[in-house]
Each structure stands twice: as structure tokens, then as C-alpha cells.
Amino acid sequence: MVNKQNGLVRFRQSNYGTTYDREYGADDYGRMRTGRDFIIATMKQTLKPENIFKIKSILEIMHSNITTNVSLNIAKDYIPYIVKFDQENIQSEQLPGESELHNGVWLFIHEKE
């Protein structure tokens, strides 16, 4: 089970040795999928009509809980674009290939074509 105090997005393992529930995927691919799903779900909730006028407050809350080099003023400049954004247009892909262990390091080996 995911320890809620340790977070969800990019969570690997808690201090107690627990990791994601199996439905999230316990490997890098599961974490990437969970991250994409989180972003899409957050956007869908934020863009609901009843939340549109709360975007500035939501952004301030998010900014106080995220470490980033993007200033809050710059992030606020994007609010007009957020309202017009169609979350159904989000696309993400994964290059075809396999993860392989080489000399104790996991590497992603892409398919050549």
C-alpha cells in the first residue's frame, strides 16, 4: 500500500520498505504511468467549471508544496492558457525497448528502428 504521507507521484519506497500497490505498477513504467494519470486527473479536476475561478489559489497551494525553479509569478502567467487547455489532447508515448541490468545498473535499451 502507498503510504499517503510519502506521496504518490515518483514514489519509490517508503522508509518502512513499502512501495506502490500492485495496481500502480511497482517498476519505473508503473511510476511513469501513475505520474501521467496524476497530471491528467489533476487537470480534469482543476478545469471543472466550479474550480475555474479557484485556479490562482490552487496554483499557490501547489507551488508551496513543490520544489521548482519556476517562480510563482511566472507560473501565474500561464493561468489564461490553462483555462483554454483541452486535457483530452495530452499524449505521451514510450519508446519501444527493454530495461536491462548491466554491471549493476539498469539501462533502457531502445529498439534500433
TORPA-4810 file (N, C-alpha, C, O; in nm, 3 decimals):
<nodes>
NODE_1_0.084_-0.118_0.000_0.000_0.000_0.000_0.089_0.124_0.000_0.193_0.126_0.065_M
NODE_2_0.048_0.227_-0.072_0.121_0.352_-0.076_0.097_0.425_0.055_-0.017_0.444_0.096_V
NODE_3_0.205_0.465_0.119_0.194_0.543_0.241_0.161_0.686_0.199_0.244_0.752_0.137_N
NODE_4_0.042_0.734_0.231_-0.006_0.865_0.185_0.086_0.978_0.230_0.095_1.080_0.162_K
NODE_5_0.154_0.962_0.343_0.243_1.066_0.391_0.367_1.078_0.305_0.432_1.183_0.304_Q
NODE_6_0.402_0.974_0.233_0.520_0.976_0.149_0.490_1.017_0.007_0.582_1.034_-0.073_N
NODE_7_0.365_1.033_-0.028_0.331_1.079_-0.160_0.297_0.969_-0.257_0.300_0.850_-0.223_G
NODE_8_0.265_1.009_-0.377_0.225_0.915_-0.480_0.311_0.930_-0.604_0.366_0.831_-0.653_L
NODE_9_0.323_1.051_-0.655_0.394_1.072_-0.779_0.544_1.062_-0.755_0.598_1.129_-0.668_V
NODE_10_0.609_0.978_-0.831_0.752_0.948_-0.824_0.790_0.878_-0.695_0.908_0.876_-0.659_R
NODE_11_0.696_0.822_-0.626_0.719_0.745_-0.504_0.785_0.614_-0.541_0.739_0.545_-0.632_F
NODE_12_0.892_0.579_-0.474_0.958_0.451_-0.497_0.938_0.359_-0.379_0.884_0.249_-0.392_R
NODE_13_0.982_0.405_-0.263_0.976_0.319_-0.146_0.974_0.407_-0.022_1.048_0.505_-0.014_Q
NODE_14_0.890_0.373_0.072_0.883_0.450_0.196_0.998_0.412_0.288_1.076_0.321_0.258_S
NODE_15_1.008_0.480_0.399_1.109_0.446_0.499_1.080_0.311_0.563_1.165_0.255_0.632_N
NODE_16_0.961_0.260_0.542_0.920_0.133_0.601_0.933_0.016_0.502_0.891_-0.095_0.532_Y
NODE_17_0.990_0.042_0.385_1.010_-0.064_0.287_0.890_-0.093_0.201_0.894_-0.187_0.121_G
NODE_18_0.783_-0.015_0.214_0.665_-0.039_0.132_0.681_0.035_-0.001_0.758_0.130_-0.012_T
NODE_19_0.610_-0.011_-0.100_0.614_0.052_-0.232_0.470_0.065_-0.283_0.376_0.047_-0.206_T
NODE_20_0.453_0.095_-0.410_0.321_0.108_-0.469_0.239_-0.020_-0.454_0.294_-0.130_-0.448_Y
NODE_21_0.107_-0.003_-0.448_0.020_-0.119_-0.462_0.042_-0.174_-0.602_0.080_-0.099_-0.693_D
NODE_22_0.019_-0.302_-0.621_0.043_-0.366_-0.749_-0.031_-0.298_-0.864_0.020_-0.293_-0.976_R
NODE_23_-0.152_-0.244_-0.838_-0.228_-0.181_-0.948_-0.160_-0.057_-1.004_-0.188_-0.018_-1.117_E
NODE_24_-0.071_0.005_-0.928_0.002_0.122_-0.978_0.123_0.081_-1.060_0.169_0.156_-1.146_Y
NODE_25_0.173_-0.037_-1.035_0.294_-0.081_-1.102_0.415_-0.050_-1.016_0.440_0.066_-0.985_G
NODE_26_0.488_-0.150_-0.977_0.597_-0.131_-0.882_0.730_-0.100_-0.951_0.833_-0.094_-0.884_A
NODE_27_0.731_-0.081_-1.081_0.856_-0.053_-1.151_0.852_0.088_-1.210_0.755_0.161_-1.191_D
NODE_28_0.957_0.125_-1.282_0.964_0.259_-1.341_0.848_0.286_-1.434_0.796_0.398_-1.438_D
NODE_29_0.806_0.185_-1.510_0.696_0.204_-1.605_0.566_0.233_-1.531_0.487_0.317_-1.574_Y
NODE_30_0.543_0.163_-1.421_0.425_0.190_-1.340_0.428_0.329_-1.281_0.325_0.398_-1.277_G
NODE_31_0.545_0.372_-1.235_0.558_0.508_-1.180_0.535_0.613_-1.288_0.472_0.716_-1.262_R
NODE_32_0.586_0.589_-1.409_0.564_0.685_-1.517_0.415_0.693_-1.551_0.361_0.802_-1.569_M
NODE_33_0.349_0.577_-1.559_0.206_0.575_-1.590_0.127_0.646_-1.480_0.035_0.722_-1.509_R
NODE_34_0.163_0.621_-1.355_0.095_0.686_-1.243_0.115_0.837_-1.249_0.021_0.912_-1.222_T
NODE_35_0.235_0.881_-1.284_0.261_1.024_-1.298_0.176_1.088_-1.406_0.120_1.195_-1.385_G
NODE_36_0.166_1.022_-1.520_0.081_1.074_-1.630_-0.066_1.077_-1.587_-0.136_1.174_-1.611_R
NODE_37_-0.111_0.969_-1.523_-0.250_0.963_-1.477_-0.279_1.073_-1.375_-0.387_1.132_-1.376_D
NODE_38_-0.182_1.100_-1.288_-0.198_1.205_-1.187_-0.213_1.342_-1.253_-0.301_1.420_-1.216_F
NODE_39_-0.128_1.371_-1.351_-0.133_1.501_-1.419_-0.268_1.518_-1.489_-0.330_1.624_-1.479_I
NODE_40_-0.314_1.417_-1.559_-0.442_1.425_-1.629_-0.557_1.441_-1.530_-0.645_1.524_-1.552_I
NODE_41_-0.557_1.364_-1.421_-0.664_1.375_-1.321_-0.664_1.512_-1.256_-0.770_1.569_-1.231_A
NODE_42_-0.545_1.565_-1.227_-0.535_1.699_-1.167_-0.591_1.804_-1.261_-0.664_1.893_-1.218_T
NODE_43_-0.557_1.794_-1.389_-0.607_1.891_-1.486_-0.759_1.882_-1.498_-0.827_1.985_-1.503_M
NODE_44_-0.812_1.762_-1.504_-0.957_1.746_-1.517_-1.030_1.807_-1.398_-1.133_1.872_-1.415_K
NODE_45_-0.976_1.787_-1.278_-1.039_1.845_-1.159_-1.026_1.997_-1.160_-1.122_2.068_-1.129_Q
NODE_46_-0.908_2.047_-1.195_-0.883_2.191_-1.195_-0.971_2.263_-1.296_-1.017_2.374_-1.271_T
NODE_47_-0.995_2.200_-1.411_-1.069_2.265_-1.518_-1.220_2.247_-1.510_-1.293_2.287_-1.601_L
NODE_48_-1.269_2.186_-1.402_-1.414_2.177_-1.384_-1.468_2.319_-1.367_-1.402_2.403_-1.305_K
NODE_49_-1.587_2.346_-1.421_-1.641_2.483_-1.412_-1.640_2.540_-1.270_-1.614_2.659_-1.251_P
NODE_50_-1.669_2.458_-1.170_-1.674_2.510_-1.033_-1.535_2.542_-0.977_-1.524_2.604_-0.872_E
NODE_51_-1.429_2.500_-1.047_-1.294_2.527_-0.998_-1.219_2.632_-1.079_-1.111_2.674_-1.038_N
NODE_52_-1.272_2.673_-1.191_-1.202_2.768_-1.279_-1.158_2.893_-1.204_-1.045_2.938_-1.221_I
NODE_53_-1.245_2.948_-1.121_-1.211_3.072_-1.051_-1.121_3.047_-0.929_-1.081_3.141_-0.861_F
NODE_54_-1.090_2.921_-0.903_-1.001_2.886_-0.792_-0.860_2.854_-0.841_-0.774_2.818_-0.761_K
NODE_55_-0.836_2.866_-0.971_-0.707_2.824_-1.028_-0.591_2.898_-0.962_-0.488_2.837_-0.932_I
NODE_56_-0.606_3.028_-0.939_-0.497_3.104_-0.877_-0.464_3.047_-0.739_-0.347_3.028_-0.706_K
NODE_57_-0.566_3.019_-0.659_-0.544_2.962_-0.525_-0.485_2.821_-0.533_-0.396_2.786_-0.456_S
NODE_58_-0.536_2.743_-0.627_-0.483_2.607_-0.646_-0.335_2.613_-0.682_-0.255_2.537_-0.629_I
NODE_59_-0.300_2.704_-0.772_-0.161_2.720_-0.814_-0.073_2.760_-0.696_0.038_2.710_-0.682_L
NODE_60_-0.123_2.849_-0.611_-0.046_2.891_-0.493_-0.024_2.774_-0.397_0.086_2.759_-0.342_E
NODE_61_-0.127_2.693_-0.377_-0.114_2.576_-0.289_-0.014_2.477_-0.347_0.073_2.425_-0.277_I
NODE_62_-0.026_2.452_-0.478_0.066_2.359_-0.543_0.210_2.410_-0.532_0.302_2.333_-0.502_M
NODE_63_0.228_2.539_-0.556_0.363_2.596_-0.556_0.426_2.588_-0.417_0.548_2.572_-0.405_H
NODE_64_0.346_2.600_-0.313_0.402_2.593_-0.177_0.437_2.449_-0.138_0.503_2.428_-0.036_S
NODE_65_0.394_2.350_-0.217_0.420_2.210_-0.185_0.510_2.141_-0.287_0.528_2.019_-0.282_N
NODE_66_0.565_2.218_-0.380_0.650_2.162_-0.485_0.782_2.239_-0.488_0.783_2.362_-0.476_I
NODE_67_0.892_2.169_-0.503_1.021_2.233_-0.519_1.046_2.249_-0.668_1.051_2.151_-0.742_T
NODE_68_1.061_2.373_-0.713_1.080_2.403_-0.855_1.160_2.531_-0.870_1.169_2.611_-0.776_T
NODE_69_1.217_2.551_-0.987_1.288_2.676_-1.015_1.199_2.773_-1.092_1.247_2.877_-1.137_N
NODE_70_1.071_2.741_-1.107_0.975_2.830_-1.173_0.911_2.917_-1.066_0.849_2.866_-0.972_V
NODE_71_0.926_3.049_-1.079_0.868_3.139_-0.978_0.715_3.136_-0.987_0.658_3.105_-1.091_S
NODE_72_0.652_3.169_-0.876_0.506_3.170_-0.872_0.450_3.273_-0.970_0.347_3.248_-1.033_L
NODE_73_0.516_3.388_-0.984_0.469_3.490_-1.078_0.471_3.441_-1.222_0.379_3.469_-1.299_N
NODE_74_0.576_3.367_-1.258_0.582_3.312_-1.394_0.474_3.206_-1.412_0.408_3.202_-1.516_I
NODE_75_0.455_3.121_-1.312_0.352_3.017_-1.321_0.214_3.081_-1.338_0.132_3.029_-1.413_A
NODE_76_0.187_3.191_-1.268_0.057_3.259_-1.278_0.032_3.314_-1.418_-0.083_3.328_-1.461_K
NODE_77_0.141_3.347_-1.489_0.126_3.398_-1.626_0.059_3.295_-1.719_0.006_3.332_-1.823_D
NODE_78_0.061_3.169_-1.680_0.005_3.063_-1.764_-0.143_3.036_-1.734_-0.204_2.955_-1.803_Y
NODE_79_-0.201_3.101_-1.635_-0.341_3.076_-1.599_-0.435_3.093_-1.718_-0.521_3.006_-1.737_I
NODE_80_-0.424_3.199_-1.799_-0.517_3.210_-1.914_-0.507_3.092_-2.010_-0.607_3.055_-2.073_P
NODE_81_-0.390_3.032_-2.023_-0.372_2.918_-2.113_-0.429_2.791_-2.052_-0.477_2.703_-2.125_Y
NODE_82_-0.424_2.780_-1.919_-0.478_2.662_-1.852_-0.628_2.650_-1.880_-0.678_2.541_-1.907_I
NODE_83_-0.698_2.762_-1.874_-0.843_2.761_-1.894_-0.879_2.714_-2.034_-0.981_2.647_-2.052_V
NODE_84_-0.796_2.746_-2.133_-0.824_2.709_-2.272_-0.771_2.570_-2.307_-0.803_2.517_-2.414_K
NODE_85_-0.692_2.510_-2.218_-0.626_2.384_-2.249_-0.726_2.269_-2.251_-0.810_2.258_-2.162_F
NODE_86_-0.716_2.185_-2.352_-0.802_2.067_-2.363_-0.722_1.945_-2.318_-0.637_1.895_-2.391_D
NODE_87_-0.751_1.897_-2.197_-0.674_1.785_-2.141_-0.690_1.657_-2.221_-0.610_1.564_-2.205_Q
NODE_88_-0.790_1.650_-2.307_-0.806_1.531_-2.391_-0.697_1.522_-2.498_-0.678_1.418_-2.561_E
NODE_89_-0.623_1.634_-2.518_-0.516_1.635_-2.618_-0.381_1.593_-2.562_-0.283_1.591_-2.635_N
NODE_90_-0.375_1.559_-2.434_-0.248_1.514_-2.376_-0.212_1.379_-2.435_-0.294_1.287_-2.437_I
NODE_91_-0.091_1.370_-2.483_-0.041_1.244_-2.538_0.095_1.216_-2.479_0.175_1.307_-2.459_Q
NODE_92_0.121_1.092_-2.452_0.255_1.053_-2.409_0.284_0.916_-2.470_0.195_0.834_-2.490_S
NODE_93_0.407_0.895_-2.497_0.449_0.770_-2.559_0.573_0.719_-2.487_0.642_0.793_-2.417_E
NODE_94_0.599_0.593_-2.506_0.720_0.532_-2.453_0.792_0.469_-2.570_0.733_0.396_-2.649_Q
NODE_95_0.920_0.496_-2.580_0.998_0.435_-2.685_0.997_0.284_-2.669_1.004_0.233_-2.557_L
NODE_96_0.987_0.211_-2.779_0.992_0.066_-2.768_1.133_0.021_-2.729_1.232_0.073_-2.779_P
NODE_97_1.139_-0.074_-2.640_1.266_-0.126_-2.595_1.248_-0.205_-2.467_1.136_-0.237_-2.427_G
NODE_98_1.360_-0.236_-2.403_1.358_-0.319_-2.282_1.453_-0.262_-2.179_1.554_-0.201_-2.215_E
NODE_99_1.422_-0.281_-2.052_1.514_-0.248_-1.944_1.605_-0.368_-1.922_1.559_-0.482_-1.917_S
NODE_100_1.734_-0.340_-1.907_1.831_-0.447_-1.886_1.930_-0.405_-1.779_1.965_-0.288_-1.768_E
NODE_101_1.974_-0.502_-1.700_2.073_-0.479_-1.596_2.212_-0.502_-1.653_2.242_-0.612_-1.700_L
NODE_102_2.297_-0.399_-1.649_2.434_-0.407_-1.698_2.529_-0.359_-1.589_2.524_-0.243_-1.549_H
NODE_103_2.614_-0.447_-1.542_2.713_-0.413_-1.439_2.649_-0.344_-1.318_2.704_-0.247_-1.266_N
NODE_104_2.535_-0.394_-1.276_2.468_-0.340_-1.158_2.386_-0.215_-1.181_2.335_-0.156_-1.085_G
NODE_105_2.372_-0.171_-1.306_2.297_-0.050_-1.340_2.187_-0.087_-1.438_2.211_-0.156_-1.536_V
NODE_106_2.065_-0.039_-1.410_1.954_-0.063_-1.503_1.961_0.039_-1.615_1.972_0.159_-1.590_W
NODE_107_1.956_-0.009_-1.738_1.957_0.075_-1.856_1.837_0.045_-1.942_1.789_-0.068_-1.944_L
NODE_108_1.787_0.145_-2.014_1.681_0.123_-2.111_1.746_0.110_-2.248_1.812_0.203_-2.295_F
NODE_109_1.728_-0.003_-2.310_1.786_-0.030_-2.442_1.674_-0.015_-2.545_1.583_-0.099_-2.552_I
NODE_110_1.682_0.090_-2.624_1.576_0.116_-2.723_1.590_0.024_-2.843_1.698_-0.025_-2.873_H
NODE_111_1.478_0.002_-2.910_1.482_-0.074_-3.034_1.544_0.014_-3.141_1.510_0.132_-3.152_E
NODE_112_1.633_-0.040_-3.219_1.710_0.040_-3.314_1.625_0.107_-3.421_1.653_0.220_-3.460_K
NODE_113_1.521_0.039_-3.470_1.439_0.101_-3.574_1.348_0.203_-3.513_1.271_0.268_-3.583_E
</nodes>
